[in-house]
Amino acid sequence: MKKILAILSVLALSAPLASAADGGWYVGAGVGRSNFNGNELDLEPTNLANETYILNNLDKSSAGWKLFAGKQFNENWAVEAAFTKLGKFYFNATITSAGNAIETGEAKPDCWSLSGVGTLPLGNNFSLLGRAGICHWADHPFAQEAGTPYILDSTGDSLTYGFGAKYDFGNNFGVRAEWERFEKVVHNRASADLLSVSLQYGF
């Protein structure tokens, strides 16, 4: 993690040496579908692993969205900050070792991120994107067993990365389609992905 922060710091300090005429500031927003890469044990913050249970439901996908702003230093390099809401992932199980008590659990991770974004122009206003950066996440889990609630918020820092494509319409507008991964944002155990479409405005 320290190595990643050091690399991003060096890149951020060196990027302003590029010509200001090559780029500018931009903002944007996107919506899409998020997916949790784990199972019910990753969603449960108490002691499900020590129980005998029957899984009734496991919802591993959700609606997600993000807001972002960045600085395009030249046609190949930008630094971007974003807030990403990854939605809610949920499970429901019957605990047979506890008199068939019902247990539920959920996670609702958010992420503040800072990433370096590389752009490869392909011509005709199309370009490919690649990103890597740091995510400061906050998870808001909730579990309930036999009517007893557990709320155990947690935070941490992890890696985020992704790739995508962009089309520029002109007049400072563009549209992006991206896949992004956020490591260990679910209870500091499992990763989540976001597949999104975003509108970007440059100024």
C-alpha positions in Angstrom: 0.0 0.0 0.0 2.9 2.4 0.8 4.5 1.7 -2.6 1.2 2.4 -4.4 0.8 5.7 -2.5 4.4 6.7 -3.3 3.9 5.9 -7.0 0.7 8.0 -7.2 2.4 10.9 -5.4 5.3 10.9 -7.8 3.0 10.8 -10.8 0.8 13.6 -9.3 3.8 15.8 -8.8 5.3 15.2 -12.2 2.1 15.5 -14.2 1.8 19.3 -14.0 5.0 19.5 -16.1 2.9 18.5 -19.1 1.6 21.3 -21.3 -1.7 22.8 -19.9 -2.9 23.2 -23.5 -3.1 19.4 -23.7 -6.0 19.0 -21.3 -8.2 20.5 -18.6 -10.5 19.8 -15.8 -13.6 17.5 -16.1 -16.5 16.2 -14.0 -18.9 13.4 -14.5 -21.5 10.9 -13.2 -22.2 7.3 -13.9 -24.7 4.6 -13.1 -24.5 0.8 -13.5 -24.6 -2.6 -11.9 -22.4 -3.7 -9.1 -21.5 -7.3 -8.2 -20.1 -8.8 -4.9 -17.4 -11.4 -5.4 -17.9 -13.6 -2.3 -20.5 -15.6 -0.4 -22.8 -15.4 2.6 -19.8 -15.9 5.0 -18.3 -12.7 3.7 -21.5 -10.8 4.3 -22.0 -12.0 7.9 -20.1 -9.9 10.5 -20.8 -12.3 13.5 -20.5 -16.1 13.7 -22.3 -17.7 10.7 -19.2 -19.9 10.0 -19.8 -21.6 13.4 -23.4 -22.4 12.7 -25.2 -25.1 10.6 -27.6 -23.3 8.3 -29.6 -23.5 5.1 -29.1 -20.5 2.8 -32.5 -19.1 1.6 -31.3 -16.2 -0.5 -28.0 -14.6 -1.5 -28.3 -11.3 -3.5 -24.8 -10.6 -5.0 -25.8 -7.8 -7.3 -27.1 -4.2 -6.9 -27.5 -0.9 -8.5 -24.4 1.3 -8.2 -23.4 4.9 -9.1 -20.5 7.3 -8.9 -19.5 10.9 -9.1 -16.0 11.9 -10.3 -13.8 14.9 -11.1 -10.3 14.9 -12.6 -7.5 16.8 -14.3 -6.5 15.7 -17.8 -2.9 16.8 -18.1 -2.4 15.6 -21.7 -4.1 13.1 -24.1 -2.6 10.1 -22.3 -2.7 11.0 -18.6 -5.1 12.2 -15.9 -5.6 12.1 -12.2 -9.2 11.4 -11.0 -11.0 11.5 -7.7 -14.3 9.7 -7.3 -17.1 8.7 -4.8 -18.6 5.4 -5.6 -21.8 3.9 -4.1 -21.7 0.1 -4.6 -25.3 -0.6 -3.4 -26.4 -3.3 -1.1 -25.6 -7.0 -1.0 -27.8 -9.3 1.1 -28.3 -12.9 2.4 -31.0 -14.7 4.4 -30.4 -18.1 6.1 -32.2 -20.5 8.5 -29.9 -21.5 11.3 -30.7 -25.1 11.9 -28.3 -25.4 14.8 -30.1 -22.6 16.7 -33.7 -23.9 16.5 -34.3 -22.7 12.9 -33.7 -19.1 13.8 -33.6 -16.7 10.8 -30.4 -14.8 10.2 -30.0 -12.0 7.7 -26.9 -9.9 6.8 -26.1 -7.2 4.4 -23.2 -4.9 3.3 -23.4 -1.4 1.8 -19.9 -0.4 0.8 -18.9 3.1 -0.3 -15.6 4.2 -1.7 -13.6 7.5 -2.0 -10.9 6.9 -4.5 -7.9 8.6 -6.1 -6.7 7.1 -9.4 -4.3 7.6 -12.2 -6.1 7.2 -15.6 -4.3 6.3 -18.7 -5.9 7.1 -22.1 -5.0 5.5 -25.5 -6.6 7.5 -28.4 -7.8 5.2 -31.2 -9.0 7.9 -33.6 -12.6 9.0 -34.6 -13.1 10.3 -31.1 -12.7 6.9 -29.5 -10.2 6.0 -26.8 -9.4 3.2 -24.4 -9.0 3.8 -20.6 -7.1 2.1 -17.9 -6.9 3.1 -14.2 -5.3 2.2 -10.9 -5.5 3.9 -7.6 -6.4 3.8 -3.9 -9.9 3.4 -2.4 -10.7 4.5 1.1 -13.9 2.5 1.8 -16.6 2.5 4.4 -18.7 -0.6 4.8 -22.1 -0.4 6.6 -23.0 -4.0 7.5 -26.1 -5.1 9.3 -26.9 -8.6 10.5 -29.8 -9.9 12.6 -30.2 -13.3 14.2 -33.4 -14.3 16.0 -34.4 -10.7 16.3 -31.0 -9.5 17.7 -29.4 -6.9 15.5 -25.7 -6.4 14.9 -24.3 -3.2 13.4 -20.6 -3.2 12.8 -19.4 -0.4 10.6 -15.8 -0.7 9.3 -13.4 1.3 7.1 -10.1 0.7 5.4 -7.9 1.3 2.4 -7.5 -0.9 -0.6 -6.6 -1.1 -4.3 -9.0 -0.1 -7.1 -8.4 -0.6 -10.8 -10.3 -1.0 -14.0 -10.5 -0.4 -17.8 -13.0 0.9 -20.3 -13.7 3.0 -23.4 -14.7 6.6 -24.1 -16.3 8.4 -27.0 -16.1 12.2 -27.3 -19.0 14.0 -28.8 -17.4 17.4 -29.0 -18.5 20.5 -27.1 -16.7 19.1 -24.1 -19.0 16.2 -23.7 -18.1 12.5 -23.7 -19.5 9.1 -22.6 -17.6 6.3 -20.9 -18.2 2.6 -20.4 -16.1 1.1 -17.6 -15.5 -2.0 -15.5 -13.9 -1.3 -12.1 -12.9 -3.5 -9.2 -12.7 -2.4 -5.5 -10.7 -4.8 -3.4 -11.8 -5.9 0.1 -14.6 -3.3 0.4 -17.1 -5.9 1.9 -16.2 -6.4 5.6 -12.5 -6.1 4.6 -12.9 -9.6 3.1 -14.3 -9.6 -0.4 -14.1 -7.4 -3.5 -16.9 -5.8 -5.5 -17.1 -4.8 -9.2 -19.0 -1.9 -10.9 -19.9 -2.0 -14.6 -21.1 1.5 -15.5 -21.9 4.1 -18.1 -20.9 7.7 -17.4 -21.4 11.1 -18.9 -18.4 13.4 -18.7 -18.1 17.2 -19.1 -14.8 19.0 -19.6 -14.1 22.7 -19.1 
